[in-house]
């Protein structure tokens, strides 16, 4: 595909890198020559310096022949205009826009604005809302560093860090069905010391491994117990950062979890005044420095089940999390953008790290994938991705046994959702039309899997 990416910030750069890796023809536009120069040193793509909302710049980027435009600059207005120009001047078939401001996303307005004949955008991505939803999913899965649904919430994917207390370490995977005693669990991938290990019967789990498993959503608590993780009820939470992500988290909590008591900390007094009118009595706002242990004590860190730190400052997120944990807070969840800090997560004893770039990239990639790809969860750092593919009559998967598929290396079919049931397949399982396939793929095999899901 010929794809134009508007904006060379963290999100735009991440998307561009992934798209180039998958052999797409990518051109990126940004006003910053230095940002483009840095990107060109590591990625083989075309770059155009200029405003993403100027027709001449889009034309220079090859808009006349583009299949898709992904507008992810820091300006909502520029992203909207870029998509409008792409539609009316260049007839680009697929248009994706990043929208940050919640005012544009209010249902009363969005349903009238972003429709055919008005602002014709095929997909709107709100990074702040996507990140907030991701955090709530992780919050509801104690002991896991990642958690999301697939197959209309029939299947649950969980990321678990294996430690010395896990009861199944040093056990060959082929022996696990007997240990699980009727509980069906499929291990999709193992990450060990920056290496991807594809599970097989001989493989054993060791302390320090990060694994992803596929289970029935109804088996979540039982599955966690098998891996030595105790369930935890969330009653008291602390949120650090009252920006758009923090506000979205609070609104989701108030809507779906009215019994949770939440304290929010922010050092901007004007911002705290602004959001106070948008929140119920369920949330208490404290103005001050989140790295002040006395303020964390006042917020109830010693008895809180979790602290969620979502400011724009990695250091504030990390240190306020560590201070709260030292005071007795049971679980830490922190946004960390810096790759170097993320690599130190286990040494820092941070429970859950949130990478906004990966979350947004995953949300956008499902619109890029050919075929009927319903969901994409990209792990970043060349760790591969998990995707959900709906089987159409003309795809190469349809009506074939798994053993007859010439699947590339580094691919695991983890589950099949069929008629509202999750099936854990073996080599003799046949894949039928309307099935939803849950697949893990190493980065090098993603392109091949995409070809399998293409409509012939």
C-alpha positions as a LaTeX table, in Angstrom:
\begin{tabular}{lrrr}
\hline
Residue & $x$ (\AA) & $y$ (\AA) & $z$ (\AA) \\
\hline
Unk1 & 0.00 & 0.00 & 0.00 \\
Unk2 & 1.04 & 3.59 & $-0.60$ \\
Unk3 & 0.49 & 5.37 & 2.71 \\
Unk4 & 1.00 & 8.98 & 3.79 \\
Unk5 & 1.63 & 9.60 & 7.49 \\
Unk6 & 1.04 & 13.19 & 8.65 \\
Unk7 & 3.09 & 13.98 & 11.73 \\
Unk8 & 6.52 & 12.66 & 12.75 \\
Unk9 & 5.98 & 12.72 & 16.51 \\
Unk10 & 6.19 & 9.55 & 18.58 \\
Unk11 & 2.93 & 8.11 & 17.26 \\
Unk12 & 3.60 & 8.99 & 13.62 \\
Unk13 & 7.18 & 7.68 & 13.80 \\
Unk14 & 6.08 & 4.40 & 15.41 \\
Unk15 & 3.40 & 3.84 & 12.78 \\
Unk16 & 5.76 & 4.73 & 9.92 \\
Unk17 & 8.42 & 2.30 & 11.19 \\
Unk18 & 5.90 & $-0.53$ & 11.50 \\
Unk19 & 4.42 & 0.12 & 8.05 \\
Unk20 & 7.87 & 0.22 & 6.41 \\
Unk21 & 8.80 & $-3.02$ & 8.19 \\
Unk22 & 5.77 & $-4.61$ & 6.54 \\
Unk23 & 6.90 & $-3.48$ & 3.05 \\
Unk24 & 4.46 & $-0.63$ & 2.58 \\
Unk25 & 5.45 & 2.42 & 0.52 \\
Unk26 & 5.44 & 5.15 & 3.19 \\
Unk27 & 5.84 & 8.93 & 2.96 \\
Unk28 & 5.86 & 10.99 & 6.15 \\
Unk29 & 5.15 & 14.73 & 6.40 \\
Unk30 & 6.21 & 17.04 & 9.23 \\
Unk31 & 7.17 & 20.68 & 9.71 \\
Unk32 & 10.31 & 19.74 & 11.65 \\
Unk33 & 13.32 & 18.99 & 9.45 \\
Unk34 & 15.24 & 17.65 & 12.46 \\
Unk35 & 12.48 & 15.12 & 13.30 \\
Unk36 & 12.44 & 13.90 & 9.71 \\
Unk37 & 16.24 & 13.69 & 9.64 \\
Unk38 & 16.30 & 11.52 & 12.77 \\
Unk39 & 13.63 & 9.22 & 11.34 \\
Unk40 & 15.38 & 8.91 & 7.96 \\
Unk41 & 18.54 & 7.68 & 9.67 \\
Unk42 & 16.78 & 4.55 & 10.93 \\
Unk43 & 13.91 & 3.98 & 8.49 \\
Unk44 & 13.85 & 3.66 & 4.70 \\
Unk45 & 11.01 & 6.02 & 3.76 \\
Unk46 & 10.29 & 9.22 & 1.89 \\
Unk47 & 9.89 & 12.44 & 3.85 \\
Unk48 & 8.41 & 15.82 & 2.99 \\
Unk49 & 8.93 & 18.90 & 5.17 \\
Unk50 & 5.93 & 21.20 & 5.41 \\
Unk51 & 2.43 & 21.69 & 6.80 \\
Unk52 & 0.34 & 18.53 & 6.60 \\
Unk53 & $-2.74$ & 20.64 & 5.82 \\
Unk54 & $-1.31$ & 22.29 & 2.68 \\
Unk55 & $-2.51$ & 20.80 & $-0.64$ \\
Unk56 & 0.87 & 21.37 & $-2.32$ \\
Unk57 & 2.66 & 19.44 & 0.42 \\
Unk58 & 0.21 & 16.53 & 0.17 \\
Unk59 & 0.64 & 16.50 & $-3.59$ \\
Unk60 & 4.41 & 16.45 & $-3.16$ \\
Unk61 & 4.00 & 13.46 & $-0.83$ \\
Unk62 & 2.22 & 11.53 & $-3.59$ \\
Unk63 & $-1.40$ & 12.00 & $-2.52$ \\
Unk64 & $-2.57$ & 11.45 & $-6.12$ \\
Unk65 & $-1.53$ & 7.79 & $-5.90$ \\
Unk66 & $-1.96$ & 7.12 & $-2.16$ \\
Unk67 & $-4.18$ & 4.32 & $-0.84$ \\
Unk68 & $-4.37$ & 5.70 & 2.67 \\
Unk69 & $-3.62$ & 8.76 & 4.79 \\
Unk70 & $-2.97$ & 8.58 & 8.53 \\
Unk71 & $-3.14$ & 12.06 & 10.10 \\
Unk72 & $-1.57$ & 11.89 & 13.58 \\
Unk73 & 0.00 & 15.32 & 14.11 \\
Unk74 & $-0.41$ & 17.08 & 17.46 \\
Unk75 & $-3.08$ & 19.36 & 16.00 \\
Unk76 & $-6.63$ & 17.99 & 15.71 \\
Unk77 & $-7.54$ & 20.74 & 13.27 \\
Unk78 & $-4.61$ & 19.95 & 10.97 \\
Unk79 & $-5.53$ & 16.26 & 11.05 \\
Unk80 & $-9.13$ & 17.00 & 10.11 \\
Unk81 & $-8.11$ & 19.35 & 7.28 \\
Unk82 & $-5.54$ & 16.84 & 5.98 \\
Unk83 & $-8.24$ & 14.17 & 5.73 \\
Unk84 & $-10.67$ & 16.59 & 4.09 \\
Unk85 & $-8.09$ & 17.53 & 1.44 \\
Unk86 & $-7.24$ & 13.86 & 0.97 \\
Unk87 & $-10.90$ & 13.16 & 0.30 \\
Unk88 & $-11.97$ & 16.09 & $-1.87$ \\
Unk89 & $-8.78$ & 16.88 & $-3.79$ \\
Unk90 & $-7.00$ & 13.54 & $-4.05$ \\
Unk91 & $-9.74$ & 10.92 & $-3.56$ \\
Unk92 & $-7.61$ & 8.88 & $-1.15$ \\
Unk93 & $-9.78$ & 5.83 & $-0.29$ \\
Unk94 & $-8.93$ & 5.38 & 3.41 \\
Unk95 & $-8.53$ & 8.22 & 5.90 \\
Unk96 & $-7.59$ & 7.91 & 9.59 \\
Unk97 & $-7.41$ & 10.92 & 11.91 \\
Unk98 & $-6.06$ & 11.31 & 15.42 \\
Unk99 & $-8.40$ & 13.46 & 17.53 \\
Unk100 & $-7.34$ & 14.43 & 21.06 \\
Unk101 & $-9.90$ & 17.01 & 22.16 \\
Unk102 & $-12.93$ & 15.46 & 23.84 \\
Unk103 & $-15.17$ & 18.28 & 22.53 \\
Unk104 & $-14.91$ & 16.86 & 18.99 \\
Unk105 & $-15.67$ & 13.36 & 20.28 \\
Unk106 & $-18.91$ & 14.06 & 22.13 \\
Unk107 & $-21.51$ & 11.77 & 20.59 \\
Unk108 & $-23.98$ & 14.57 & 19.81 \\
Unk109 & $-21.38$ & 16.32 & 17.68 \\
Unk110 & $-19.29$ & 13.42 & 16.36 \\
Unk111 & $-22.30$ & 11.59 & 14.87 \\
Unk112 & $-23.14$ & 14.70 & 12.85 \\
Unk113 & $-19.63$ & 15.83 & 11.96 \\
Unk114 & $-17.67$ & 12.70 & 11.05 \\
Unk115 & $-20.03$ & 11.19 & 8.47 \\
Unk116 & $-20.11$ & 10.84 & 4.71 \\
Unk117 & $-20.90$ & 14.18 & 3.08 \\
Unk118 & $-19.58$ & 16.16 & 6.07 \\
Unk119 & $-16.08$ & 15.44 & 7.43 \\
Unk120 & $-15.50$ & 12.16 & 5.65 \\
Unk121 & $-13.04$ & 10.30 & 7.91 \\
Unk122 & $-13.08$ & 6.50 & 7.89 \\
Unk123 & $-11.64$ & 6.09 & 11.38 \\
Unk124 & $-11.08$ & 8.42 & 14.32 \\
Unk125 & $-8.44$ & 7.47 & 16.87 \\
Unk126 & $-8.40$ & 9.20 & 20.25 \\
Unk127 & $-5.07$ & 8.23 & 21.89 \\
Unk128 & $-6.14$ & 9.57 & 25.28 \\
Unk129 & $-9.38$ & 7.58 & 25.30 \\
Unk130 & $-7.69$ & 4.42 & 23.95 \\
Unk131 & $-5.03$ & 4.64 & 26.68 \\
Unk132 & $-7.66$ & 5.20 & 29.39 \\
Unk133 & $-9.64$ & 2.14 & 28.25 \\
Unk134 & $-6.45$ & 0.08 & 28.18 \\
Unk135 & $-5.60$ & 1.12 & 31.74 \\
Unk136 & $-9.08$ & 0.15 & 33.00 \\
Unk137 & $-8.72$ & $-3.30$ & 31.37 \\
Unk138 & $-5.34$ & $-3.80$ & 33.06 \\
Unk139 & $-6.70$ & $-2.53$ & 36.37 \\
Unk140 & $-9.39$ & $-5.24$ & 36.28 \\
Unk141 & $-6.78$ & $-7.99$ & 35.87 \\
Unk142 & $-4.70$ & $-8.01$ & 39.07 \\
Unk143 & $-1.22$ & $-9.49$ & 38.75 \\
Unk144 & $-1.14$ & $-9.06$ & 34.97 \\
Unk145 & 0.90 & $-6.49$ & 33.06 \\
Unk146 & $-1.46$ & $-6.63$ & 30.06 \\
Unk147 & $-5.06$ & $-7.62$ & 29.44 \\
Unk148 & $-7.53$ & $-7.31$ & 26.57 \\
Unk149 & $-10.56$ & $-9.00$ & 25.06 \\
Unk150 & $-10.92$ & $-10.66$ & 21.67 \\
Unk151 & $-13.76$ & $-12.44$ & 19.85 \\
Unk152 & $-16.59$ & $-10.23$ & 21.15 \\
Unk153 & $-15.24$ & $-10.59$ & 24.72 \\
Unk154 & $-15.46$ & $-14.39$ & 24.58 \\
Unk155 & $-11.65$ & $-14.68$ & 24.78 \\
Unk156 & $-9.27$ & $-12.89$ & 27.12 \\
Unk157 & $-5.56$ & $-12.34$ & 26.45 \\
Unk158 & $-3.42$ & $-11.82$ & 29.55 \\
Unk159 & 0.23 & $-10.86$ & 29.91 \\
Unk160 & 1.87 & $-12.33$ & 33.03 \\
Unk161 & 5.38 & $-11.93$ & 34.44 \\
Unk162 & 6.64 & $-15.24$ & 35.83 \\
Unk163 & 8.44 & $-15.06$ & 39.19 \\
Unk164 & 9.95 & $-17.52$ & 41.68 \\
Unk165 & 6.59 & $-18.08$ & 43.40 \\
Unk166 & 4.80 & $-19.26$ & 40.25 \\
Unk167 & 3.80 & $-22.91$ & 40.90 \\
Unk168 & 4.48 & $-24.11$ & 37.34 \\
Unk169 & 8.06 & $-22.89$ & 36.76 \\
Unk170 & 10.54 & $-25.46$ & 35.43 \\
Unk171 & 7.64 & $-27.60$ & 34.17 \\
Unk172 & 7.51 & $-28.70$ & 30.50 \\
Unk173 & 4.46 & $-27.15$ & 28.83 \\
Unk174 & 3.23 & $-30.57$ & 27.67 \\
Unk175 & 2.51 & $-31.42$ & 31.33 \\
Unk176 & 0.37 & $-28.36$ & 32.01 \\
Unk177 & $-3.02$ & $-29.79$ & 30.91 \\
Unk178 & $-2.80$ & $-32.32$ & 33.75 \\
Unk179 & $-1.83$ & $-29.61$ & 36.24 \\
Unk180 & $-4.58$ & $-27.26$ & 35.05 \\
Unk181 & $-7.21$ & $-29.98$ & 35.69 \\
Unk182 & $-9.80$ & $-29.08$ & 33.07 \\
Unk183 & $-8.83$ & $-25.41$ & 32.77 \\
Unk184 & $-8.06$ & $-24.61$ & 29.14 \\
Unk185 & $-5.12$ & $-22.25$ & 28.68 \\
Unk186 & $-3.10$ & $-21.59$ & 25.54 \\
Unk187 & 0.32 & $-19.97$ & 25.89 \\
Unk188 & 0.79 & $-17.79$ & 22.81 \\
Unk189 & 4.31 & $-16.45$ & 23.30 \\
Unk190 & 7.18 & $-16.26$ & 25.77 \\
Unk191 & 9.56 & $-13.29$ & 25.99 \\
Unk192 & 12.85 & $-14.17$ & 27.65 \\
Unk193 & 15.80 & $-11.76$ & 27.77 \\
Unk194 & 14.69 & $-9.87$ & 24.63 \\
Unk195 & 14.09 & $-13.13$ & 22.74 \\
Unk196 & 10.77 & $-14.46$ & 21.45 \\
Unk197 & 10.23 & $-18.15$ & 22.26 \\
Unk198 & 7.43 & $-19.99$ & 20.48 \\
Unk199 & 5.83 & $-22.42$ & 22.96 \\
Unk200 & 6.25 & $-26.16$ & 22.42 \\
Unk201 & 5.84 & $-29.23$ & 24.63 \\
Unk202 & 9.48 & $-29.26$ & 25.70 \\
Unk203 & 9.67 & $-25.56$ & 26.62 \\
Unk204 & 9.66 & $-24.67$ & 30.34 \\
Unk205 & 8.79 & $-21.40$ & 32.04 \\
Unk206 & 11.49 & $-19.65$ & 34.09 \\
Unk207 & 11.45 & $-16.72$ & 36.52 \\
Unk208 & 11.79 & $-13.49$ & 34.56 \\
Unk209 & 9.76 & $-14.73$ & 31.58 \\
Unk210 & 6.91 & $-12.59$ & 30.26 \\
Unk211 & 4.16 & $-14.70$ & 28.73 \\
Unk212 & 0.88 & $-14.08$ & 26.92 \\
Unk213 & $-1.94$ & $-16.57$ & 27.43 \\
Unk214 & $-5.36$ & $-17.02$ & 25.82 \\
Unk215 & $-8.26$ & $-18.13$ & 28.03 \\
Unk216 & $-12.04$ & $-18.04$ & 28.17 \\
Unk217 & $-13.05$ & $-14.72$ & 29.69 \\
Unk218 & $-15.14$ & $-16.57$ & 32.29 \\
Unk219 & $-12.00$ & $-18.43$ & 33.50 \\
Unk220 & $-10.01$ & $-15.30$ & 34.37 \\
Unk221 & $-9.81$ & $-15.74$ & 38.17 \\
Unk222 & $-9.12$ & $-19.47$ & 37.97 \\
Unk223 & $-6.37$ & $-18.94$ & 35.40 \\
Unk224 & $-4.68$ & $-16.30$ & 37.55 \\
Unk225 & $-4.73$ & $-18.67$ & 40.55 \\
Unk226 & $-2.97$ & $-21.36$ & 38.51 \\
Unk227 & $-0.11$ & $-18.94$ & 37.91 \\
Unk228 & 0.03 & $-18.08$ & 41.62 \\
Unk229 & $-1.80$ & $-14.73$ & 41.37 \\
Unk230 & $-4.39$ & $-13.83$ & 44.01 \\
Unk231 & $-7.46$ & $-11.83$ & 43.05 \\
Unk232 & $-7.70$ & $-8.29$ & 44.37 \\
Unk233 & $-10.74$ & $-6.06$ & 44.66 \\
Unk234 & $-10.20$ & $-2.41$ & 43.77 \\
Unk235 & $-11.81$ & $-0.07$ & 46.30 \\
Unk236 & $-9.33$ & 2.78 & 46.71 \\
Unk237 & $-7.33$ & 4.23 & 43.82 \\
Unk238 & $-4.99$ & 7.17 & 43.29 \\
Unk239 & $-4.67$ & 8.80 & 39.86 \\
Unk240 & $-1.74$ & 11.17 & 39.28 \\
Unk241 & $-2.29$ & 13.57 & 36.38 \\
Unk242 & $-5.52$ & 15.41 & 35.53 \\
Unk243 & $-4.89$ & 15.72 & 31.79 \\
Unk244 & $-7.11$ & 14.14 & 29.15 \\
Unk245 & $-6.00$ & 10.59 & 30.00 \\
Unk246 & $-6.57$ & 11.08 & 33.73 \\
Unk247 & $-9.97$ & 12.68 & 33.13 \\
Unk248 & $-11.02$ & 9.85 & 30.80 \\
Unk249 & $-9.99$ & 7.28 & 33.44 \\
Unk250 & $-12.07$ & 9.03 & 36.09 \\
Unk251 & $-15.12$ & 9.26 & 33.82 \\
Unk252 & $-14.87$ & 5.55 & 32.94 \\
Unk253 & $-14.56$ & 4.66 & 36.64 \\
Unk254 & $-17.55$ & 6.80 & 37.57 \\
Unk255 & $-19.63$ & 5.28 & 34.79 \\
Unk256 & $-18.80$ & 1.60 & 35.29 \\
Unk257 & $-17.38$ & 1.29 & 38.83 \\
Unk258 & $-19.37$ & 3.55 & 41.17 \\
Unk259 & $-18.09$ & 1.77 & 44.30 \\
Unk260 & $-14.44$ & 2.74 & 43.72 \\
Unk261 & $-13.18$ & 5.69 & 45.76 \\
Unk262 & $-10.65$ & 7.70 & 43.75 \\
Unk263 & $-8.21$ & 10.48 & 44.68 \\
Unk264 & $-6.63$ & 12.48 & 41.85 \\
Unk265 & $-3.45$ & 14.54 & 42.22 \\
Unk266 & $-2.33$ & 17.33 & 39.89 \\
Unk267 & $-0.05$ & 20.35 & 40.43 \\
Unk268 & $-1.99$ & 22.67 & 38.09 \\
Unk269 & $-4.56$ & 24.50 & 40.21 \\
Unk270 & $-6.44$ & 25.84 & 37.17 \\
Unk271 & $-6.74$ & 22.35 & 35.71 \\
Unk272 & $-8.02$ & 20.92 & 38.99 \\
Unk273 & $-10.68$ & 23.66 & 39.15 \\
Unk274 & $-11.63$ & 22.96 & 35.53 \\
Unk275 & $-12.21$ & 19.23 & 35.97 \\
Unk276 & $-13.89$ & 19.47 & 39.39 \\
Unk277 & $-17.17$ & 20.47 & 37.75 \\
Unk278 & $-17.00$ & 17.43 & 35.45 \\
Unk279 & $-16.66$ & 14.83 & 38.21 \\
Unk280 & $-18.95$ & 13.39 & 40.87 \\
Unk281 & $-18.35$ & 13.13 & 44.62 \\
Unk282 & $-16.82$ & 9.70 & 43.94 \\
Unk283 & $-13.57$ & 11.50 & 43.01 \\
Unk284 & $-11.57$ & 13.76 & 45.33 \\
Unk285 & $-9.11$ & 16.23 & 43.77 \\
Unk286 & $-5.85$ & 17.17 & 45.51 \\
Unk287 & $-3.64$ & 19.95 & 44.14 \\
Unk288 & 0.09 & 19.49 & 44.71 \\
Unk289 & 3.28 & 17.61 & 43.88 \\
Unk290 & 2.77 & 13.86 & 43.43 \\
Unk291 & 6.40 & 13.29 & 44.47 \\
Unk292 & 5.60 & 14.69 & 47.92 \\
Unk293 & 5.23 & 11.68 & 50.23 \\
Unk294 & 3.08 & 13.68 & 52.64 \\
Unk295 & 0.58 & 14.42 & 49.87 \\
Unk296 & 0.57 & 10.71 & 48.89 \\
Unk297 & $-0.13$ & 9.85 & 52.54 \\
Unk298 & $-3.03$ & 12.32 & 52.52 \\
Unk299 & $-4.33$ & 10.63 & 49.35 \\
Unk300 & $-4.34$ & 7.30 & 51.22 \\
Unk301 & $-1.45$ & 5.56 & 49.47 \\
Unk302 & $-0.89$ & 3.22 & 52.42 \\
Unk303 & $-4.29$ & 1.57 & 51.94 \\
Unk304 & $-4.79$ & 2.07 & 48.16 \\
Unk305 & $-5.08$ & $-0.97$ & 45.90 \\
Unk306 & $-3.41$ & 0.87 & 43.02 \\
Unk307 & $-1.80$ & 4.12 & 41.92 \\
Unk308 & $-2.18$ & 5.09 & 38.26 \\
Unk309 & 0.31 & 7.75 & 37.12 \\
Unk310 & $-0.50$ & 9.39 & 33.79 \\
Unk311 & 1.28 & 12.77 & 33.66 \\
Unk312 & 3.36 & 13.90 & 30.68 \\
Unk313 & 6.54 & 13.45 & 32.76 \\
Unk314 & 8.02 & 9.92 & 32.92 \\
Unk315 & 10.08 & 10.77 & 36.00 \\
Unk316 & 7.03 & 12.00 & 37.94 \\
Unk317 & 5.12 & 8.86 & 36.93 \\
Unk318 & 7.95 & 6.54 & 37.99 \\
Unk319 & 8.95 & 8.20 & 41.26 \\
Unk320 & 5.43 & 8.87 & 42.52 \\
Unk321 & 4.65 & 5.19 & 41.82 \\
Unk322 & 7.71 & 4.04 & 43.76 \\
Unk323 & 6.95 & 6.40 & 46.67 \\
Unk324 & 3.35 & 5.15 & 46.86 \\
Unk325 & 4.50 & 1.53 & 46.81 \\
Unk326 & 6.97 & 2.26 & 49.59 \\
Unk327 & 4.08 & 3.68 & 51.62 \\
Unk328 & 2.08 & 0.47 & 51.16 \\
Unk329 & 0.18 & 0.85 & 47.87 \\
Unk330 & $-0.34$ & $-2.65$ & 46.49 \\
Unk331 & 0.02 & $-2.05$ & 42.73 \\
Unk332 & 1.59 & 0.54 & 40.42 \\
Unk333 & 0.53 & 1.45 & 36.89 \\
Unk334 & 2.61 & 4.11 & 35.13 \\
Unk335 & 2.75 & 5.70 & 31.70 \\
Unk336 & 6.37 & 5.53 & 30.55 \\
Unk337 & 7.30 & 6.79 & 27.08 \\
Unk338 & 11.09 & 6.54 & 27.34 \\
Unk339 & 12.30 & 3.18 & 26.03 \\
Unk340 & 15.33 & 3.17 & 28.34 \\
Unk341 & 13.09 & 3.51 & 31.39 \\
Unk342 & 10.75 & 0.77 & 30.13 \\
Unk343 & 13.69 & $-1.62$ & 29.89 \\
Unk344 & 14.34 & $-1.07$ & 33.61 \\
Unk345 & 10.78 & $-1.85$ & 34.69 \\
Unk346 & 11.59 & $-5.05$ & 36.57 \\
Unk347 & 14.58 & $-3.55$ & 38.34 \\
Unk348 & 12.42 & $-0.60$ & 39.34 \\
Unk349 & 9.69 & $-2.94$ & 40.64 \\
Unk350 & 6.94 & $-1.27$ & 38.63 \\
Unk351 & 3.98 & $-3.61$ & 38.12 \\
Unk352 & 2.43 & $-2.28$ & 34.91 \\
Unk353 & 4.00 & 0.04 & 32.35 \\
Unk354 & 1.72 & 1.71 & 29.82 \\
Unk355 & 3.12 & 2.64 & 26.44 \\
Unk356 & 0.71 & 5.11 & 24.76 \\
Unk357 & 2.56 & 4.83 & 21.45 \\
Unk358 & 1.98 & 1.07 & 21.21 \\
Unk359 & $-1.68$ & 1.39 & 22.17 \\
Unk360 & $-2.36$ & 4.03 & 19.50 \\
Unk361 & $-0.31$ & 2.16 & 16.88 \\
Unk362 & $-2.35$ & $-0.99$ & 17.53 \\
Unk363 & $-5.61$ & 0.92 & 17.12 \\
Unk364 & $-4.48$ & 2.31 & 13.76 \\
Unk365 & $-2.91$ & $-0.89$ & 12.40 \\
Unk366 & $-6.24$ & $-2.71$ & 12.22 \\
Unk367 & $-7.28$ & $-0.23$ & 9.51 \\
Unk368 & $-4.05$ & $-0.83$ & 7.58 \\
Unk369 & $-4.19$ & $-4.62$ & 7.58 \\
Unk370 & $-5.57$ & $-6.21$ & 4.46 \\
Unk371 & $-8.38$ & $-8.73$ & 4.88 \\
Unk372 & $-10.89$ & $-8.90$ & 7.69 \\
Unk373 & $-8.61$ & $-8.04$ & 10.60 \\
Unk374 & $-10.84$ & $-7.12$ & 13.53 \\
Unk375 & $-8.22$ & $-6.30$ & 16.18 \\
Unk376 & $-4.47$ & $-5.75$ & 16.35 \\
Unk377 & $-2.36$ & $-5.59$ & 19.51 \\
Unk378 & 1.20 & $-4.60$ & 18.71 \\
Unk379 & 3.69 & $-5.18$ & 21.53 \\
Unk380 & 6.43 & $-2.87$ & 20.18 \\
Unk381 & 10.18 & $-3.45$ & 20.53 \\
Unk382 & 10.01 & $-6.17$ & 17.83 \\
Unk383 & 7.97 & $-8.43$ & 20.12 \\
Unk384 & 5.36 & $-9.21$ & 17.47 \\
Unk385 & 1.62 & $-8.83$ & 17.75 \\
Unk386 & $-1.64$ & $-10.62$ & 18.46 \\
Unk387 & $-4.45$ & $-10.17$ & 15.96 \\
Unk388 & $-8.03$ & $-11.31$ & 15.48 \\
Unk389 & $-9.00$ & $-12.28$ & 11.93 \\
Unk390 & $-12.54$ & $-12.98$ & 10.76 \\
Unk391 & $-12.63$ & $-15.77$ & 8.18 \\
Unk392 & $-14.33$ & $-14.89$ & 4.90 \\
Unk393 & $-15.26$ & $-17.44$ & 2.19 \\
Unk394 & $-12.46$ & $-16.35$ & $-0.16$ \\
Unk395 & $-9.53$ & $-16.24$ & 2.29 \\
Unk396 & $-6.83$ & $-18.92$ & 2.34 \\
Unk397 & $-7.82$ & $-20.02$ & 5.86 \\
Unk398 & $-11.40$ & $-20.95$ & 4.92 \\
Unk399 & $-12.43$ & $-24.63$ & 5.20 \\
Unk400 & $-8.91$ & $-25.90$ & 5.82 \\
Unk401 & $-7.41$ & $-28.02$ & 8.57 \\
Unk402 & $-4.63$ & $-26.31$ & 10.48 \\
Unk403 & $-2.19$ & $-29.10$ & 9.54 \\
Unk404 & $-2.83$ & $-28.32$ & 5.83 \\
Unk405 & $-1.93$ & $-24.65$ & 6.18 \\
Unk406 & 1.58 & $-23.72$ & 5.10 \\
Unk407 & 2.04 & $-21.36$ & 8.02 \\
Unk408 & 5.24 & $-19.31$ & 8.37 \\
Unk409 & 7.55 & $-19.79$ & 11.34 \\
Unk410 & 6.86 & $-17.82$ & 14.47 \\
Unk411 & 3.07 & $-18.06$ & 14.24 \\
Unk412 & 0.73 & $-19.53$ & 16.88 \\
Unk413 & $-3.02$ & $-20.03$ & 16.35 \\
Unk414 & $-4.14$ & $-19.55$ & 19.93 \\
Unk415 & $-7.89$ & $-19.88$ & 19.65 \\
Unk416 & $-10.98$ & $-19.88$ & 17.45 \\
Unk417 & $-14.16$ & $-18.09$ & 18.47 \\
Unk418 & $-17.09$ & $-19.89$ & 16.87 \\
Unk419 & $-20.77$ & $-19.39$ & 17.70 \\
Unk420 & $-19.93$ & $-17.54$ & 20.94 \\
Unk421 & $-17.58$ & $-20.29$ & 22.15 \\
Unk422 & $-13.78$ & $-20.32$ & 22.39 \\
Unk423 & $-12.15$ & $-23.40$ & 20.85 \\
Unk424 & $-8.52$ & $-24.28$ & 21.54 \\
Unk425 & $-7.49$ & $-25.89$ & 18.26 \\
Unk426 & $-5.01$ & $-28.63$ & 17.40 \\
Unk427 & $-3.59$ & $-29.66$ & 14.02 \\
Unk428 & $-6.77$ & $-31.57$ & 13.09 \\
Unk429 & $-9.08$ & $-28.60$ & 13.71 \\
Unk430 & $-10.81$ & $-27.22$ & 10.61 \\
Unk431 & $-11.22$ & $-23.46$ & 10.22 \\
Unk432 & $-14.64$ & $-22.42$ & 8.93 \\
Unk433 & $-16.14$ & $-19.27$ & 7.41 \\
Unk434 & $-17.23$ & $-16.75$ & 10.09 \\
Unk435 & $-14.69$ & $-18.12$ & 12.59 \\
Unk436 & $-12.63$ & $-15.54$ & 14.42 \\
Unk437 & $-8.99$ & $-16.60$ & 14.58 \\
Unk438 & $-6.72$ & $-15.46$ & 17.43 \\
Unk439 & $-3.13$ & $-15.43$ & 16.19 \\
Unk440 & 0.25 & $-14.48$ & 17.60 \\
Unk441 & 2.89 & $-13.63$ & 14.99 \\
Unk442 & 6.54 & $-12.71$ & 15.22 \\
Unk443 & 7.33 & $-9.47$ & 13.34 \\
Unk444 & 8.95 & $-11.31$ & 10.42 \\
Unk445 & 5.79 & $-13.33$ & 9.72 \\
Unk446 & 3.13 & $-10.61$ & 9.93 \\
Unk447 & 3.21 & $-9.95$ & 6.18 \\
Unk448 & 2.61 & $-13.62$ & 5.39 \\
Unk449 & $-0.33$ & $-13.82$ & 7.80 \\
Unk450 & $-1.77$ & $-10.71$ & 6.17 \\
Unk451 & $-1.68$ & $-12.50$ & 2.79 \\
Unk452 & $-3.60$ & $-15.44$ & 4.29 \\
Unk453 & $-6.37$ & $-13.10$ & 5.43 \\
Unk454 & $-6.62$ & $-11.20$ & 2.13 \\
Unk455 & $-9.79$ & $-11.59$ & 0.09 \\
Unk456 & $-8.93$ & $-13.36$ & $-3.19$ \\
\hline
\end{tabular}
